Amino acid sequence: MLPEETDEPLVFKERRQSDRRKLIVSVNYEGSDTTGIASTREIGIGGLYLVTNAPLETGTPLFMRMTIGGEEVGLNGMVIYTNPGHGVGIRFQTISEKNEALLKRELNLE
């Protein structure tokens, strides 16, 4: 029996270190030679899925700005997998205690 098809590779799901919740917010991002506006599909303490058609490559560092729970959040991340034409998986590189507490509260992860 074949596994059920998903939008994400199974390998990535197995490596994810934190739970994610469905949350759609607009994201302004910039990287080494790219800028854009996209939206999240899901987000957690360790990363997010960014819905975009932009051809972002694995390993691309990004700085992302978004508003969550009425507060502006700035996060550094790196593209860890791509789903061309659909989006990319981002792992946060660093997250401040303030931003982590905000995400936990807004995503009901406490």
Steps between C-alpha positions, in 0.01 A plus 500: 500500500639841405518783757241776473619794287568831676626845405820440699764231468470235772870543578439859614203408721715243678775757565272778629594578860189693607128489438344740253153648486300628206540879493479718193672838525674723246879492502745753356830325442846586376802287433842522341365610162123472535206683656134418495163475663344162573282335762539224752300181488614375838742616764666369814782585739759342269386623160225557249372409156507799265256492209678657203570446131842664539787270406670496842779244526585272791751675726376853422505713817193723546397776737122498540264762641140420593230604744380237745254575776519872421879509546764533228744212503837481325653155453814366335462170321639276230327314219538132583283352228316616192176400334539686166194699399341455843730615779797437725569367847688742722690414818553790739869568566451701817192601692489747788333404828237768433415362154499142628259592779276684251491202263427257783216719623344566157537139384378353830824308550541582870 
